[in-house]
């Protein structure tokens, strides 16, 4: 796990807004499982705005990271953050 990926994971896990999210690392990416009752279409639209406040807090050198987000074993969408 890269330092950048590790920081993202830690920041998401300690944020109260994401307390129900299960976050794991896989390669250089993050796998996020949200509660089953989550409106995935709405989350997909709002995802960048939801995680935007965290980005400035990450101190490691920025790299591309993918967030695989779903409420089952399958990812409903993939959000790629490029730097």
C-alpha positions as CSV (number, residue, x, y, z in Angstrom):
1,X,0.0,0.0,0.0
2,X,1.4,3.4,-1.0
3,X,1.7,6.2,1.6
4,X,-0.8,8.2,-0.5
5,X,-3.3,5.3,-0.5
6,X,-2.7,4.7,3.2
7,X,-3.5,8.4,4.0
8,X,-6.7,8.3,2.0
9,X,-7.8,5.2,3.8
10,X,-7.0,6.6,7.3
11,X,-8.7,9.9,6.6
12,X,-11.9,8.3,5.3
13,X,-12.0,5.8,8.2
14,X,-11.6,8.5,10.9
15,X,-14.2,10.9,9.3
16,X,-17.6,10.6,11.1
17,X,-19.4,11.0,7.7
18,X,-17.9,7.7,6.5
19,X,-18.1,5.6,9.7
20,X,-20.4,3.1,8.0
21,X,-18.1,2.6,5.0
22,X,-15.9,-0.5,5.0
23,X,-12.6,0.5,3.3
24,X,-9.9,-1.9,2.2
25,X,-6.8,-1.4,0.0
26,X,-6.1,-3.5,-3.1
27,X,-3.0,-2.8,-5.1
28,X,-2.8,0.9,-5.4
29,X,-6.6,1.4,-5.1
30,X,-9.3,1.5,-2.4
31,X,-12.3,-0.7,-2.3
32,X,-15.2,0.9,-0.5
33,X,-18.4,-0.9,0.6
34,X,-21.2,1.4,1.6
35,X,-24.4,0.4,3.4
36,X,-26.8,-1.6,1.3
37,X,-29.5,1.1,1.6
38,X,-27.2,3.7,-0.1
39,X,-28.6,5.4,-3.2
40,X,-25.7,4.4,-5.5
41,X,-26.8,6.7,-8.3
42,X,-26.8,9.7,-6.0
43,X,-23.5,8.7,-4.4
44,X,-21.9,8.4,-7.9
45,X,-23.0,11.9,-8.8
46,X,-21.9,13.4,-5.4
47,X,-18.7,11.3,-4.8
48,X,-16.2,13.9,-5.9
49,X,-17.8,16.6,-3.8
50,X,-18.1,14.2,-0.8
51,X,-14.3,13.4,-0.8
52,X,-13.1,16.8,-1.9
53,X,-12.7,18.3,1.6
54,X,-10.2,15.4,2.4
55,X,-7.9,15.9,-0.5
56,X,-6.1,19.0,0.8
57,X,-5.4,17.1,4.1
58,X,-3.4,14.4,2.3
59,X,0.3,15.3,2.6
60,X,1.9,12.5,0.6
61,X,3.0,13.0,-3.0
62,X,-0.1,12.8,-5.2
63,X,-0.6,9.9,-7.5
64,X,-3.5,8.4,-9.4
65,X,-5.9,6.4,-7.2
66,X,-9.1,4.6,-8.0
67,X,-12.0,4.2,-5.6
68,X,-14.1,1.1,-6.3
69,X,-17.4,1.9,-4.6
70,X,-20.3,-0.4,-4.1
71,X,-22.9,-1.8,-1.7
72,X,-22.4,-5.4,-2.6
73,X,-19.4,-7.5,-3.6
74,X,-19.4,-5.8,-6.9
75,X,-18.3,-2.2,-7.5
76,X,-21.2,-0.1,-8.7
77,X,-18.8,2.6,-9.9
78,X,-15.2,3.5,-10.1
79,X,-14.0,7.0,-9.3
80,X,-10.5,7.8,-10.5
81,X,-8.6,10.7,-8.9
82,X,-5.8,11.8,-11.2
83,X,-3.0,14.1,-10.1
